[in-house]
Amino acid sequence: MAVSNRDLDPAFQGAGQKAGIEIWHIVNFRPVSVPKNFYGKFFTGDSYVILKTTALKSGSLRHDIHYWLGKDTSQDEAGTAAVKTVELDAALGGRAVQYREVQGHETEKFLSYFKPCIIPQEGGVASGFKHAEAEEHQTRLYVCKGKHVVHVKEVPFARSSLNHDDIFILDTKSKIFQFNGSNSSIQERAKALEVVQYIKDTYHDGKCEIAAIEDGKLMADAETGEFWGFFGGFAPLPRKAVTEDDKTVEAFSTKVLCVEKDQVQHVEADSLTRELLDTNKCYILDCGMEVFVWMGRNTSLDERKSASSAAEELVRGPDRPKSHIIRVIEGFETVLFRAKFDSWPQTSDTTVSDDGRGKVAALLKRQGVNVKGLLKAAPAKEEPQPYIDCTGNLQVWRVNGQEKTLIPTSEQSKFYSGDCYIFQYSYPGEDREEYLIGTWFGKRSVEDERASAISLASKMIESLKSQGTRARIFEGNETIQFFSIFQSFIVFKGGVSSGYKNYIMEKEIPDDTYAEDGIALFRVQGSGPDNMQAIQVESVASSLNSAYCYILVSDPTVFTWSGSLSTPEDQELVERQLDLIKPNVQSKPQKEGSESEQFWSLLGGKSEYPSHKIARDAESDPHLFSCTFSKGDLKVAEIFNFSQDDLMTEDIFILDCRSDIFVWVGQQVDSTNRSQALTIGEKFLEHDFLLEKLSLEAPIYIVMEGSEPPFFTRFFSWDSAKSAMHGNSFQRKLAIVKNGVTPIVDKPKRRTPVSYGGRSSVPDKSQRSRSMSFSPDRVRVRGRSPAFNALAANFENANARNLSTPPPMVRKIYPKSVTPDSGKLLSKSAAIAALTATFEKPVAKETIAPRPVRGNSESPKPKPKPKPEANSKDNTNSMSSRIEALTIQEDVKEGEAEDDEGLPVHPYERLKTSSTDPVTDIDVTKREGLKNS
């Protein structure tokens, strides 16, 4: 589309360059910018153009343009607003979706920009913006409709306006009443309270009383009597009169119209297909309530204006419903538009030339306008973060038929592709222990064991009184939270469960389960020692990839292969994973292009292989949907510009991030729907409502209200006090509106949350709370006592790793995990006996004494030294207790143990100013401060 200087209105220059809202109103057929302090205030006699710019995760900007028509605006102004919207789209490069908004019939997307509502005021531009001036308060009556966004309309202040189906707000000089019709829903009542809060803040400066009136309570309380007093006393309400808003739209036959040379022609077609639309023409798709204008990429600005004018004429016809006009550009069709067609090609994300945007940018640049926003922004490259405390406890079970078997700690990061697993991860939350319970399904696992895994995991959640988050994960679709919890993760071919063994026997399938004395090829991937994986692949050359590193095992020989596009970090991960797969074996490094004959021989000879990273679904901009599930049928409604307040405790919501989805279940959801949360998530993936090619194996998280994990709340401006409130949605909102603030839940914090990007709050990347790093010269774990490290040094075998590897992590990756074989880890009685003397002999207090806890008025008194026991078993238990005690003390202030070394410790009695034997090396002011603390 050619763009000339005359096509660009000066008012639109520089528009849409950054995220946010920009508004113009039509004055003398020209757009004029509206002051920001008037955003959200609309006048019934005006027409407006509203631009919403959204910054996407990809780094680009998305534009949505709306033109709003007040009920008293002139036809000429309405037509000008429609045409100027097309011009604004051209100035932005011709990619925006455009919407026609009529007062009282706005789209939910438009209303979401101005939450909680818009209340148009009488008048227009002729009287300027004098409407904002203080005036004598007039008593007004409003009707509110909507469960997710609220349509507010002023109605006559009369009893006849009230009914049992809707919610009404009576705004008087000193008090605001909300009248809840007996047939209205709890969610509608809660949303209407947000309008009450808006009226209180906007028209009463936040200073007036709030009262909620329940339909049918008659004169039960003083506030109810006061409300009916404004209507001359109580009387039965009349039957609700049917208005235009309540009329149901009859079945409408979709029509396709072609607009060419100002002529509108009907297009005959047996079915709606993409092939009907010509890139050189504009079309109108008349669906009754929605009228779409489709504009081909090769159409001119005048042709687009002509098509828009034809759509305006169409909706003004007699007996037409209050239709929304939505204009879309070829290549940027909305989901709603594509869904109207019987078939639409499933193509990859559209890549449209930037010629149009570039030409506009060049033109504006010559005029001295900053054009940064018109150019495509570079995608933001960010390392994904787990947003979960990675210092918790992990337990893993393998599913065997109908039972689950606990896996030893040393083996719990090694999975088989033919098996199903259940994992339970507990980690410290804000005020209690939080739980993540998940199922992992191997690609070759059997359906019976998958069903067993789901059933067993459900029982585990029930045992926690549903106070945990549940996950369903398939092999190859693991989340960053899953990998971060396991840290080092290995997937072997085959399986060892009874279900898998029985299956391959019945089907007479060869058993290719990994064997240590066989040939095996592993692809190594990950971002670092805390997030690394080794996946067994087919032992053939075509399994290689230049972007990765590999481990080839053929007992007793081990090769490591580095692709030409791999990084030094990738190569370091290979050495670390080698310590887990084949410890005590020296590897033979191979670089791509210089492999040995033996290497190729083990892979069956050379073959072509790819040279790019394996694509995974990236996290997209999140979308929130409310869900209704009945008799196996799932219906959803998208909530635009969502916030925490949109999550109603009576409902189920789905947060769609494309790479994974979250099913949020409110506390007051009935038990039937609550038990079907996973099914609802699976149905959502199956329907793919946004037509984004969701994988049926995408991860699903089931999140219970009140137990929201941080990797869910990060999508909101989260207030944990709101999710901890009791009562239904209306009762909660009413408490907030009446009190002015969210009630504070008085719960002690368990501990300071760690930074989600790492293992601890200490800004030291080498420090990991659940994996201990060793140095060849100094066996010392940061934050541990000398005694603890002496024991660790005895347990570490200097010959247990490859000489070429970097310092490995201890194989006991989860020091807090509890499994039946954990007692065996303390079975090295010889090492323990050798160290017993070290623990029993006196140690300088300055070295091992724990740092006094700040805020305590008394220092803990030193305990008397325990007497040595003759029984060596008791000695062992004593030493184990000491190790545990030391570890607990050090966990109080991780990272401070080294700083405390060398500091003297004195009895509290000697620190008092009244002491008969005061400490001489502390001045009296500090002593006094200690006394008063």
HUDAGI-V554858 format. One record per backbone hydrogen bond with DSSP energy under -1.0 kcal/mol. CO is the residue of the C=O (numbers start at 1). NH is the residue of the N-H. If there is no record, write none. Layout:
BEGIN
co/nh
CO/NH
CO/NH
END
This chain:
BEGIN
co/nh
4/7
5/8
9/12
10/13
12/15
20/53
22/51
23/34
24/49
25/32
27/30
30/27
32/25
35/38
36/39
38/41
42/121
43/46
44/72
46/70
47/26
48/68
49/24
50/66
51/22
52/64
53/20
54/62
56/59
60/56
62/54
63/97
64/52
65/99
66/50
67/101
68/48
69/103
70/73
74/78
75/79
76/80
77/81
78/82
79/83
80/84
81/85
82/86
83/87
84/88
85/89
86/90
87/91
88/92
89/94
90/93
97/65
98/327
99/67
101/69
102/105
107/111
108/112
110/113
111/114
121/44
123/45
124/127
125/128
127/130
129/132
130/133
140/171
141/155
142/169
143/153
144/167
145/151
151/145
153/143
156/158
158/161
159/162
164/183
166/181
167/144
168/179
169/142
170/177
171/140
174/209
175/172
176/211
177/170
178/213
179/168
180/215
181/184
185/189
186/190
187/191
188/192
189/193
192/196
193/197
194/198
195/199
196/200
197/201
198/202
199/203
200/206
204/207
209/176
211/178
213/180
214/217
217/220
221/225
222/226
223/227
224/228
225/229
227/230
228/231
228/233
229/232
255/286
256/267
257/284
258/265
259/282
260/263
263/260
265/258
272/342
272/343
273/276
274/277
278/281
279/298
281/296
282/259
283/294
284/257
285/292
286/255
287/289
289/324
290/287
291/326
292/285
293/328
294/283
295/330
296/299
300/304
301/305
302/306
303/307
304/308
305/309
306/310
307/311
308/312
309/313
310/314
311/315
314/317
317/320
321/323
324/291
325/100
326/293
327/98
328/295
329/332
334/338
335/339
337/340
338/341
345/347
354/358
355/359
356/360
357/361
358/362
359/363
360/364
361/365
362/366
364/369
365/368
371/374
393/426
395/424
396/407
397/422
398/405
400/403
403/400
405/398
408/411
411/414
413/490
415/492
416/419
417/444
419/442
420/399
421/440
422/397
423/438
424/395
425/436
426/393
427/434
430/750
432/429
434/427
435/469
436/425
437/471
438/423
439/473
440/421
441/475
442/445
446/450
447/451
448/452
449/453
450/454
451/455
452/456
453/457
454/458
455/459
456/460
457/461
458/462
459/463
461/466
462/465
464/467
469/437
470/702
471/439
472/700
473/441
474/477
479/483
480/484
481/485
482/486
483/487
486/488
487/532
489/534
490/415
491/536
492/417
493/514
494/418
497/501
498/502
499/503
500/504
501/505
502/506
503/507
504/509
515/518
520/553
521/537
522/551
523/535
525/533
528/531
531/527
531/528
532/489
533/525
534/491
535/523
538/540
540/543
541/544
545/548
546/565
548/563
549/524
550/561
551/522
552/559
553/520
554/557
557/554
558/588
559/552
560/590
561/550
562/592
563/566
567/571
568/572
569/573
570/574
571/575
572/576
573/577
574/578
575/579
577/581
578/582
588/560
590/562
591/594
596/600
597/601
598/602
599/603
600/605
601/604
610/546
623/656
624/639
625/654
626/637
628/635
630/633
633/630
635/628
637/626
643/646
644/647
648/651
649/668
651/666
652/627
653/664
654/625
655/662
656/623
657/620
657/659
660/657
661/701
662/655
663/703
664/653
665/705
666/669
670/674
671/675
674/677
676/680
677/681
678/682
679/683
680/684
681/685
682/686
683/687
684/688
688/691
695/698
699/661
700/472
701/663
702/470
703/665
704/707
709/712
709/713
710/714
712/715
713/716
716/718
719/722
719/723
722/725
728/732
729/733
730/734
731/735
732/736
733/737
734/738
735/739
736/740
745/747
755/758
762/764
764/767
772/810
778/780
781/784
785/789
786/790
787/791
788/792
789/793
790/794
791/795
792/796
797/800
802/805
811/813
814/817
819/822
821/824
822/825
823/826
824/827
827/829
828/832
829/833
830/834
831/835
832/836
835/839
836/840
837/841
844/847
844/848
845/849
853/856
871/875
872/876
873/877
874/878
875/879
876/880
877/881
878/882
879/883
880/884
881/885
882/886
883/887
884/888
885/889
886/890
887/891
893/896
896/900
900/903
908/911
910/919
912/915
923/927
924/928
925/929
926/930
927/931
928/932
END
